[in-house]
């Protein structure tokens, strides 16, 4: 991400932590059957084989956990004094950078989980930035406190258009 002349970063927003913890829970739920199978067949295997299988399962779990964490922390919505930039890491080797200038933003849409957003740990949703072509230029899923984020972006858009 290169900033232009006289451009500086105002704020950086990350995804909400609740979907991340749900993904970690799914990972634990995914790996548990393998440990259960290993426990059920432990009498048929030697200690050395059981130890090696435990190490392999632990290595796979840690590698997947690191992968989930890196994807979570590398995704970000960067707001500068001139534009909004969304850096979306699809995989560790593939990222997509979307940007829209404040002058091109027509509307900011928010999609939340309704009554659940009243709880702080469930207050996340997606933010869609619409441009003059009525096309979604940036869609930031799992945004923390999306109503506050929309208000912040709209205030900067209003300042830019004056």
N, C-alpha and C positions, 0 to 999 in steps of 0.2 A: 504494500500500500504506500504509494507515494503521495505526499501532500504537495499542493501547489504553492506558489509564492503567496505569502501573507495568510496562509491557512494553518490553523492549529486545532488540536483536538480539545473539544469541550468535555465530553464524557464518553465512557466506554461501558456498554451494557453486555451482560452475559446471560445465559439461560438460567432459569430458576433451578434450584437444587433438588426439588422434589422429583421431577422426572428422571434426574440422574440417579437418585437413590432407588427409584423403582426399577431402573435398568440394572443396577447392581443386585437388587433382590432377584430379578429374573435370572441373572447370571448364577447366583447362588442356587436358585431353584433348579437351574439346568445342570449344574455340576453334581448336585446331591445324589441323583440316581446312580451315578458312577461309583461314588463312595459306598452306597448301599449294596451294589452288586459286589464290590470288592469285599465288603464285610461278610456277605453271605457265602462267598467262595474262599474265605481265608483259610479254611482247614485243608483245602485241596492244593494250596500253594505254599512254597517255602517262604521263610521270613525275608530272604533277599529279594524275591520277586515282589512280594507285597510292598516292601520298602521302595523299590524302584517304581512301581505303579503309583504309589502315593506321591513320590517326587514328581512324576510326569503329570499327574492330575493337578498338583499344586502349581507346577510351572505353567500349565495351560490356564489355570484360574488367574494367576497373577498377570500373565501376558494379556489376557482378555480384559482384566480390570484396568491395567495401564492403558490399553487401547481405548476403552470407554472413557476413562478420565481425560486422556489427551484430546479426544474429539470434543468432549464437553467443554474443556477449558480453552481450546483454540478457536471455537466459534465465538464470534462477538459482533456487536453492532456498535460501530464507531460513529460518533456524531462530532463533526467539526463545525467551524463557524460558517462553512459554505455548503456542506453536503452531508448526506447520511451514507455510510459505507457498511455493507454487511459482508463479513468474511465467513463463508460457510465451508467447513471442512467435511466433505463427503466421506473420505477415507484419509488415512495418513499421507497418502501420496496425491490426492486429488482435492483441490479446493476451488471454490467458485467465489469470485468477488463481484458483488452487485453494488452499484452506487447510484444515487439520485441527488440532484441539486435541490436546494430548498425552493427555488423558483419553479421547478417542475412538479412539485408535490401539490396535488389538488385535494386529496382527502387521506385521512389516516383511519383505517378500520381496525377495530379490536374485536377479537373473539375470545370470550372467557368461558369458564365453566359454571356460570350462573351463581347460584346461592353459595356454592363451595368457595368462590373467590372472596367471601367475607372472612374466611380463615386465612391467616397470614401464610401458613405453610402450603396452602393450596391456591394462592393468588398468583396464578400464571395463565398465560394465554398466548395467542399469536397476534402479531402486529402486521398489517398489510399497508404498504405505502402505495397509493394510487397516483399515477401521473396523468397528464392531460389527455392521453390516449385511452383513458379508462382501463388501463392495463396495470396489473400489479407489478410494480418495479422491484419491490423488496418485500419478502415475506419472512418475518422473524418469528419462528415457532418457539414455544415454551419460554416466552419473555417473562421476566419477573416484574410484577406490578404493572401490567400493561396499560391500565387507565392513566397512571402517573406518567408513563413513558409517552403515551399519545398526547397528553397535555403538554409535555415538555417539547415534543417535536412540533406540535401545532403552534406553540408560542414562538419557537425559533422561525417557523415558516412565516408567521405573521410579521415578525420583525424584519425578515429578509424582503418581504414584498412591499414594505413601507418605503 
